[in-house]
Amino acid sequence: MLIKLAWKSTLNRKASVALTLVTIAISVMLLLSVERVRQDAKSSFANTISGTDLIVGARTGDIQLLLSSVFRIGHANNAVQWQSYEYIKAQRGVAWSIPISLGDSHKGFAVLGTDASYFSHYQYAKKQHLTFAAGRPFHNGQEVVLGAIVAKKLGYQLGQKIVISHGMGNTSFHHHDDNPLVISGILAATGTPVDKTLHVPLSAIESMHSTGHNKLSRMVARKQDATQHEHEHEHEHEHEHEHEHEHDSKNNSALLHNLDSKPGDLIGSTTQITAFLLGFESPLYTLQVRRNINQYKGEPLLAIMPGVTLRELWEMLDIVEKILLLITLTVVLISLLGMLTSLLATLNQRRRELAILRSVGARPWHIFTLLISEAIFITVLGCIFGVALFYALLIAAQSGLQSQFGVVLSISALSTYELTLLSVIIGAGTLIGAIPAARAYFYSLADGMQIKT
C-alpha cells in the first residue's frame, strides 16, 4: 500500500521528478561511460600491437624500445646489424619476422622501411590484420603505402609521387629528390600509430641512403682530384666518377624493383635496421629465444614482450585514471545532492499532505517509509535511464573511437564492477532520501495543520 502510494506521489510531481531523473541519468551515463572507456582504452592500449611475441632492438630501456618501434616516439640510439637479424630469425620456433627501419619522414609523418611480411603478419587490437581502404601493398622499391591519417591530412591519392626526407620531424634540410615514390596503397584506419606512418620497402630506404652516400663521395673525390692533379687530368677523373655513378645507379635501379633485395645489396648501404618483430610457432619458444637474444654475443641486443611493456607503460598513467574516476564520482554526488535539494524544497509544500495522512491513521514510520521510497524510486529510475543512455552512447561512438583513437569499445552486459557502482549510487540515493524522510518523521499533526507563513 505504501509503495503504491509512494509511486503515485512521485508521478504527481512530474516536473521536479523529471528534472531530478534527467540529472541522475546523465551522471550515471557519464560514470559508466568513463569507466567503460577507461577499461577498454587500457585493453586497446595493450593491443596497440597484437600477435607479436617479441620486439628486438639495440640494447636500451624496454619502454624506450617500445616507444620508438611501435609509437614512433623518440629515436633508437643504435641500430641492429642485418646479419644479427638474419641469424635470429632463423632460430628454431620463429614463425615469422618483420624488419623495421626508421629515421626518415615526410612532412612530419614517420617513414617505416619494411618488407612484404609487414602486411601479412602485423596485427593490432584483438589480432586484427591490416586492410587496405584503397590500392595494394608495394610491389617494388619505388612504391609507398600510406596510413589512413597521412592520406587524409595531406590529401594524397593513389598514383601520386612523393619525396621522402631524411630525419624525423616537420623540418628537414635533406630531401631524397632522386628517389620519388609512387603511392600504391592506402591502409584502412586502425586507431594506432600505423595511421600516421608511410610504409616503404627496405630496398627504397637503402637506395635513398646509398644515393646520398654516392653524392657525397663524388663531391669529396672531385675536390681531392682538383687539388692533387693538373687541369688536363680533371676531365678524365670526372668522366671516371660519372661512369662509376652511372654504374652504381644502374645496379641500384635494378635492385629497387626486387623486394627480396637485402640491406647491403645496394652500393653504399648501411646494412642496418632499427628493430624487428618476431612471432613464434608456440609460446614455449618466446622466453627461450628472448633469453638467447639478451645474451647474444654478436652485439648488445634487447628483446621485449610488447604486451608486458605496454602494461608497464599504462601503469605510469594510473594517476590519469584516478583523476577521471574522481571527476565522474563528483558529478554523481552533485546529482544526488540535487535530488536532496529537490526533496527538501518540496517537503515544506507537502506538510499539509503529510498532516492529512497522519489524520487518517498514518504513523510517523509510515511517513518516513513514504518519503524514503520516493527517493529510492527516483534513484532507481535515474539509474535505469542512465544505463539506457550509456548503451545508446556506446553504439553511437563505437566506430568513431576505434578509427580515431584506437579504443575498441565492447558492447556487453554490465560487469560486476559496473553493477557495484550502480548499487553504490542507489545506496547513496537511499541515504540522501533518508534526510527529508527523517524531517517528515518528526512533523507533528498540529504543525501540519497550521502551516507557518
C-alpha positions as CSV (number, residue, x, y, z in Angstrom):
1,M,0.0,0.0,0.0
2,L,2.7,2.5,1.0
3,I,4.8,1.5,-2.1
4,K,1.8,2.2,-4.4
5,L,1.1,5.5,-2.6
6,A,4.8,6.5,-3.0
7,W,4.7,5.7,-6.7
8,K,1.6,7.8,-7.2
9,S,3.1,10.6,-5.1
10,T,6.2,10.5,-7.3
11,L,4.1,10.7,-10.5
12,N,2.1,13.6,-9.1
13,R,5.3,15.8,-9.0
14,K,6.2,15.3,-12.7
15,A,8.2,18.4,-13.3
16,S,10.6,18.3,-10.3
17,V,10.9,14.5,-10.5
18,A,11.7,14.6,-14.2
19,L,14.4,17.2,-13.8
20,T,16.0,15.1,-11.0
21,L,15.7,11.9,-13.1
22,V,17.5,13.6,-16.0
23,T,20.3,14.8,-13.8
24,I,20.8,11.4,-12.2
25,A,20.5,9.6,-15.6
26,I,23.2,11.8,-17.2
27,S,25.5,11.4,-14.2
28,V,25.1,7.6,-14.3
29,M,25.7,7.6,-18.1
30,L,28.8,9.6,-17.6
31,L,30.1,7.4,-14.8
32,L,29.5,4.1,-16.7
33,S,30.9,5.6,-20.0
34,V,34.1,6.9,-18.3
35,E,34.6,3.5,-16.6
36,R,33.9,1.5,-19.8
37,V,36.2,3.7,-21.9
38,R,38.9,3.5,-19.2
39,Q,38.8,-0.3,-19.1
40,D,38.5,-0.6,-22.9
41,A,41.2,2.0,-23.5
42,K,43.5,0.1,-21.3
43,S,42.8,-3.1,-23.2
44,S,43.1,-1.3,-26.6
45,F,46.4,0.3,-25.5
46,A,47.7,-3.1,-24.5
47,N,46.7,-4.3,-28.0
48,T,48.2,-1.4,-30.0
49,I,50.4,-4.2,-31.4
50,S,48.8,-7.6,-31.2
51,G,50.0,-11.1,-32.0
52,T,53.7,-10.1,-31.8
53,D,55.7,-12.2,-29.3
54,L,58.9,-10.2,-29.2
55,I,60.3,-6.8,-30.3
56,V,64.0,-6.8,-30.8
57,G,66.3,-3.8,-31.0
58,A,69.6,-2.4,-29.8
59,R,70.1,-2.6,-26.1
60,T,68.2,0.3,-24.4
61,G,65.3,0.6,-22.0
62,D,62.2,-1.6,-22.5
63,I,59.8,1.4,-22.7
64,Q,62.2,3.4,-25.0
65,L,62.4,0.5,-27.4
66,L,58.6,0.1,-27.4
67,L,58.0,3.9,-27.9
68,S,60.5,4.1,-30.8
69,S,59.5,0.9,-32.7
70,V,55.7,0.9,-32.1
71,F,54.7,4.5,-31.4
72,R,57.4,6.2,-33.4
73,I,58.3,8.4,-30.4
74,G,61.9,9.2,-29.7
75,H,64.9,7.7,-31.5
76,A,66.8,4.4,-31.2
77,N,70.3,5.1,-30.0
78,N,71.8,2.3,-32.0
79,A,70.8,0.0,-34.9
80,V,70.7,-3.7,-35.4
81,Q,73.1,-5.4,-37.8
82,W,71.4,-7.2,-40.7
83,Q,73.5,-10.3,-40.0
84,S,72.1,-10.4,-36.5
85,Y,68.6,-10.2,-37.8
86,E,69.2,-13.0,-40.3
87,Y,70.7,-15.2,-37.6
88,I,67.9,-14.7,-35.0
89,K,65.0,-15.1,-37.5
90,A,66.5,-18.4,-38.5
91,Q,66.3,-19.7,-34.9
92,R,64.1,-22.7,-34.1
93,G,60.4,-21.8,-33.4
94,V,60.4,-18.5,-35.2
95,A,57.3,-18.5,-37.4
96,W,57.7,-15.0,-39.0
97,S,59.7,-11.8,-38.7
98,I,59.2,-8.2,-39.7
99,P,62.2,-5.9,-40.1
100,I,61.7,-2.2,-39.3
101,S,63.9,0.7,-40.4
102,L,63.1,4.2,-39.1
103,G,64.8,7.6,-39.4
104,D,63.1,9.2,-42.4
105,S,60.0,11.3,-42.6
106,H,57.6,13.0,-44.9
107,K,56.0,16.3,-43.8
108,G,56.2,15.4,-40.1
109,F,55.0,11.8,-40.6
110,A,57.3,8.9,-39.8
111,V,58.5,6.7,-42.7
112,L,58.9,3.0,-41.9
113,G,61.0,0.7,-44.1
114,T,59.9,-2.9,-44.0
115,D,59.1,-5.8,-46.3
116,A,56.0,-7.7,-47.6
117,S,55.7,-9.7,-44.3
118,Y,54.5,-6.5,-42.6
119,F,51.2,-6.6,-44.3
120,S,50.8,-10.3,-43.8
121,H,51.7,-10.6,-40.1
122,Y,51.4,-7.2,-38.4
123,Q,48.3,-7.2,-36.2
124,Y,46.6,-4.6,-33.9
125,A,43.7,-4.5,-31.4
126,K,42.4,-8.1,-30.9
127,K,44.6,-9.7,-33.6
128,Q,43.1,-7.7,-36.4
129,H,45.1,-7.7,-39.6
130,L,45.9,-4.6,-41.7
131,T,43.4,-4.0,-44.5
132,F,43.5,-1.6,-47.5
133,A,41.0,1.2,-47.9
134,A,42.4,1.6,-51.4
135,G,45.1,0.1,-53.6
136,R,47.5,-2.7,-52.7
137,P,50.9,-3.3,-50.9
138,F,54.0,-2.1,-52.5
139,H,55.4,-4.4,-55.2
140,N,58.8,-2.8,-55.8
141,G,61.2,-0.3,-54.2
142,Q,59.6,2.7,-55.9
143,E,56.2,2.4,-54.2
144,V,54.8,3.6,-50.8
145,V,51.8,2.6,-48.7
146,L,50.2,5.4,-46.6
147,G,48.5,5.2,-43.3
148,A,44.9,6.5,-43.2
149,I,45.7,9.8,-41.4
150,V,48.6,10.6,-43.7
151,A,46.4,10.2,-46.7
152,K,43.5,12.2,-45.2
153,K,45.5,15.1,-43.8
154,L,47.8,15.5,-46.9
155,G,45.0,14.8,-49.4
156,Y,47.0,12.2,-51.2
157,Q,45.5,9.8,-53.8
158,L,46.8,6.6,-55.4
159,G,49.3,7.1,-58.1
160,Q,50.8,10.4,-56.7
161,K,54.5,10.8,-56.4
162,I,56.0,11.9,-53.1
163,V,59.5,12.6,-51.8
164,I,60.9,11.3,-48.6
165,S,63.1,13.4,-46.3
166,H,66.0,12.3,-44.2
167,G,65.4,12.7,-40.4
168,M,62.4,12.8,-38.2
169,G,60.2,15.9,-37.6
170,N,58.5,18.6,-39.5
171,T,61.6,20.3,-40.8
172,S,64.2,18.5,-42.9
173,F,67.1,20.0,-45.0
174,H,67.8,16.9,-46.9
175,H,65.2,15.6,-49.3
176,H,65.6,12.4,-51.4
177,D,64.6,14.0,-54.6
178,D,66.4,11.4,-56.7
179,N,64.0,8.7,-55.4
180,P,60.4,9.8,-55.7
181,L,57.9,7.1,-54.6
182,V,54.5,6.3,-56.1
183,I,51.6,5.8,-53.8
184,S,50.4,2.2,-54.4
185,G,48.0,1.8,-51.4
186,I,46.2,3.5,-48.5
187,L,45.6,1.4,-45.4
188,A,42.2,1.4,-43.6
189,A,42.1,3.3,-40.3
190,T,43.3,1.4,-37.2
191,G,43.4,4.0,-34.5
192,T,47.1,3.1,-34.0
193,P,50.4,4.7,-35.0
194,V,50.1,2.8,-38.3
195,D,47.7,5.5,-39.4
196,K,50.4,8.2,-39.1
197,T,53.1,6.2,-40.9
198,L,54.3,5.9,-44.5
199,H,55.4,2.3,-45.4
200,V,58.2,1.8,-47.9
201,P,60.3,-1.3,-48.9
202,L,63.7,-1.6,-47.2
203,S,65.2,-1.5,-50.7
204,A,63.8,2.0,-51.1
205,I,65.3,3.1,-47.8
206,E,68.7,1.7,-48.7
207,S,68.6,3.2,-52.2
208,M,67.8,6.7,-50.9
209,H,70.6,6.5,-48.4
210,S,73.1,4.9,-50.8
211,T,72.3,7.6,-53.4
212,G,73.1,10.3,-50.8
213,H,76.3,8.4,-49.9
214,N,77.4,8.3,-53.5
215,K,76.8,12.0,-54.0
216,L,78.9,12.9,-51.0
217,S,81.7,10.5,-52.1
218,R,81.8,12.0,-55.6
219,M,81.9,15.6,-54.2
220,V,84.8,14.7,-51.9
221,A,86.6,12.8,-54.7
222,R,86.3,15.7,-57.1
223,K,87.6,18.2,-54.6
224,Q,90.7,15.9,-53.9
225,D,91.2,15.5,-57.7
226,A,91.1,19.2,-58.2
227,T,93.9,19.8,-55.7
228,Q,96.1,16.9,-56.4
229,H,96.1,16.7,-60.2
230,E,96.6,19.2,-63.0
231,H,93.9,20.7,-65.1
232,E,94.4,18.4,-68.1
233,H,93.6,15.3,-65.9
234,E,90.4,16.7,-64.3
235,H,88.2,15.9,-67.2
236,E,89.4,12.3,-67.2
237,H,88.8,11.8,-63.5
238,E,85.3,13.4,-63.7
239,H,84.5,11.1,-66.6
240,E,85.6,8.1,-64.4
241,H,83.4,9.3,-61.5
242,E,80.4,9.9,-63.7
243,H,80.9,6.4,-65.2
244,E,81.1,5.0,-61.7
245,H,78.0,6.8,-60.6
246,E,76.1,5.6,-63.8
247,H,77.2,2.0,-63.0
248,D,76.0,2.3,-59.3
249,S,72.7,3.9,-60.4
250,K,72.0,1.1,-62.8
251,N,72.7,-1.5,-60.1
252,N,70.5,0.3,-57.6
253,S,67.7,0.8,-60.1
254,A,67.7,-2.9,-60.8
255,L,67.6,-3.8,-57.1
256,L,64.8,-1.3,-56.5
257,H,62.5,-3.5,-58.5
258,N,63.3,-6.5,-56.3
259,L,61.6,-6.6,-53.0
260,D,63.8,-9.6,-51.9
261,S,66.9,-7.4,-52.0
262,K,68.5,-7.1,-48.6
263,P,70.3,-4.3,-46.9
264,G,73.9,-4.4,-48.2
265,D,72.9,-5.3,-51.7
266,L,72.7,-1.7,-52.7
267,I,76.0,0.2,-53.1
268,G,76.8,2.4,-50.1
269,S,74.1,0.9,-47.9
270,T,74.4,0.7,-44.1
271,T,73.4,-3.0,-43.6
272,Q,71.4,-2.0,-40.5
273,I,67.8,-1.8,-39.3
274,T,66.2,-0.2,-36.4
275,A,64.4,-3.2,-34.9
276,F,62.4,-6.2,-35.8
277,L,59.3,-8.1,-34.7
278,L,59.1,-11.8,-34.1
279,G,56.2,-14.3,-33.9
280,F,56.7,-17.9,-32.8
281,E,55.1,-21.2,-33.6
282,S,54.4,-21.8,-29.9
283,P,54.6,-19.6,-26.8
284,L,57.0,-22.0,-25.4
285,Y,59.8,-20.6,-27.6
286,T,59.2,-17.0,-26.5
287,L,61.1,-17.0,-23.2
288,Q,63.9,-19.2,-24.5
289,V,64.6,-17.1,-27.6
290,R,64.2,-13.9,-25.6
291,R,66.9,-15.1,-23.1
292,N,69.2,-16.1,-26.0
293,I,68.8,-12.7,-27.7
294,N,69.5,-10.8,-24.5
295,Q,72.7,-12.9,-24.1
296,Y,73.6,-12.6,-27.8
297,K,77.4,-12.3,-28.3
298,G,77.3,-10.7,-31.7
299,E,76.1,-7.3,-30.5
300,P,74.2,-5.9,-27.5
301,L,70.5,-6.5,-28.2
302,L,67.3,-6.3,-26.2
303,A,64.2,-8.4,-26.7
304,I,60.9,-7.2,-25.0
305,M,57.5,-8.7,-24.8
306,P,55.2,-5.9,-26.1
307,G,52.1,-6.9,-24.0
308,V,54.1,-6.8,-20.8
309,T,55.8,-3.5,-21.6
310,L,52.6,-1.9,-22.7
311,R,51.0,-2.7,-19.3
312,E,54.0,-1.2,-17.6
313,L,53.6,2.0,-19.6
314,W,49.9,2.2,-18.8
315,E,50.6,1.9,-15.1
316,M,52.6,5.1,-15.4
317,L,49.4,6.8,-16.5
318,D,47.5,5.4,-13.5
319,I,47.1,8.9,-12.0
320,V,45.1,10.0,-15.1
321,E,42.6,7.1,-14.5
322,K,42.1,8.1,-10.9
323,I,41.5,11.7,-11.8
324,L,38.9,10.7,-14.4
325,L,37.1,8.5,-11.8
326,L,37.2,11.2,-9.2
327,I,35.7,13.8,-11.5
328,T,32.9,11.4,-12.5
329,L,32.1,10.4,-8.9
330,T,31.9,14.1,-8.1
331,V,29.3,14.6,-10.9
332,V,27.3,11.7,-9.5
333,L,27.4,13.2,-6.0
334,I,26.3,16.6,-7.3
335,S,23.3,15.0,-9.0
336,L,22.4,13.2,-5.8
337,L,22.7,16.4,-3.8
338,G,20.4,18.0,-6.4
339,M,17.8,15.3,-5.6
340,L,18.2,16.1,-1.9
341,T,17.6,19.8,-2.6
342,S,14.5,19.0,-4.7
343,L,13.1,16.7,-2.0
344,L,13.7,19.3,0.8
345,A,12.3,22.1,-1.3
346,T,9.0,20.2,-1.9
347,L,8.8,18.9,1.6
348,N,7.6,22.2,3.0
349,Q,4.9,22.3,0.4
350,R,3.7,18.8,1.3
351,R,3.3,19.4,5.0
352,R,-0.5,19.6,4.7
353,E,-0.5,16.4,2.6
354,L,1.5,14.7,5.3
355,A,-0.7,16.0,8.0
356,I,-3.8,14.6,6.2
357,L,-2.1,11.2,6.1
358,R,-1.4,11.4,9.8
359,S,-5.1,12.4,10.4
360,V,-6.3,9.2,8.7
361,G,-4.1,7.0,10.7
362,A,-0.6,7.0,9.2
363,R,2.1,6.6,11.8
364,P,5.4,8.5,11.7
365,W,7.2,5.5,10.4
366,H,4.7,5.3,7.5
367,I,5.6,8.9,6.6
368,F,9.3,8.0,6.8
369,T,8.8,5.0,4.6
370,L,6.8,7.0,2.1
371,L,9.5,9.7,1.7
372,I,12.4,7.3,1.5
373,S,10.5,5.1,-1.0
374,E,10.1,8.1,-3.3
375,A,13.9,8.8,-3.1
376,I,14.6,5.1,-4.0
377,F,12.1,5.3,-6.9
378,I,13.8,8.4,-8.3
379,T,17.3,7.0,-7.9
380,V,16.5,3.6,-9.4
381,L,14.6,5.1,-12.4
382,G,17.6,7.5,-12.9
383,C,20.0,4.6,-13.0
384,I,17.7,2.7,-15.5
385,F,17.5,5.7,-17.8
386,G,21.3,6.3,-17.3
387,V,22.1,2.7,-18.4
388,A,19.9,3.1,-21.5
389,L,21.7,6.3,-22.4
390,F,25.0,4.6,-21.7
391,Y,24.3,1.8,-24.3
392,A,23.0,4.3,-26.8
393,L,26.2,6.3,-26.5
394,L,28.3,3.1,-26.8
395,I,26.6,2.2,-30.1
396,A,26.9,5.7,-31.5
397,A,30.6,6.2,-30.5
398,Q,32.0,2.7,-31.1
399,S,33.2,3.1,-34.7
400,G,34.4,6.6,-34.3
401,L,36.5,5.9,-31.2
402,Q,38.1,2.9,-32.9
403,S,39.0,4.6,-36.1
404,Q,40.2,7.9,-34.5
405,F,41.6,6.9,-31.1
406,G,42.1,3.1,-31.4
407,V,39.7,2.4,-28.5
408,V,37.7,-0.7,-29.2
409,L,34.5,-0.4,-27.1
410,S,32.9,-3.6,-26.0
411,I,29.1,-3.6,-26.1
412,S,28.4,-6.2,-23.5
413,A,26.4,-6.7,-20.3
414,L,27.3,-4.6,-17.3
415,S,30.3,-6.1,-15.5
416,T,30.3,-6.9,-11.8
417,Y,32.2,-3.7,-11.1
418,E,29.8,-1.6,-13.0
419,L,26.8,-3.2,-11.2
420,T,28.6,-2.5,-7.9
421,L,28.8,1.2,-8.9
422,L,25.1,1.3,-9.6
423,S,24.4,-0.3,-6.3
424,V,26.6,2.3,-4.5
425,I,24.6,5.0,-6.3
426,I,21.2,3.5,-5.3
427,G,22.5,3.2,-1.7
428,A,23.7,6.8,-1.7
429,G,20.4,7.9,-3.0
430,T,18.6,6.0,-0.3
431,L,20.8,7.6,2.4
432,I,20.2,11.0,1.0
433,G,16.5,10.4,0.8
434,A,16.5,9.5,4.5
435,I,17.3,13.1,5.3
436,P,14.0,14.6,4.2
437,A,12.2,11.4,5.4
438,A,13.6,12.0,8.9
439,R,12.5,15.6,8.9
440,A,8.9,14.5,7.9
441,Y,9.0,11.8,10.6
442,F,9.2,14.4,13.3
443,Y,6.5,16.7,11.9
444,S,3.6,16.7,14.3
445,L,-0.1,16.7,13.3
446,A,-0.6,20.2,14.7
447,D,2.4,21.6,12.7
448,G,0.9,20.1,9.5
449,M,-2.5,21.6,10.1
450,Q,-1.1,25.1,10.9
451,I,1.3,26.0,8.2
452,K,3.6,28.8,9.2
453,T,3.9,31.7,6.8
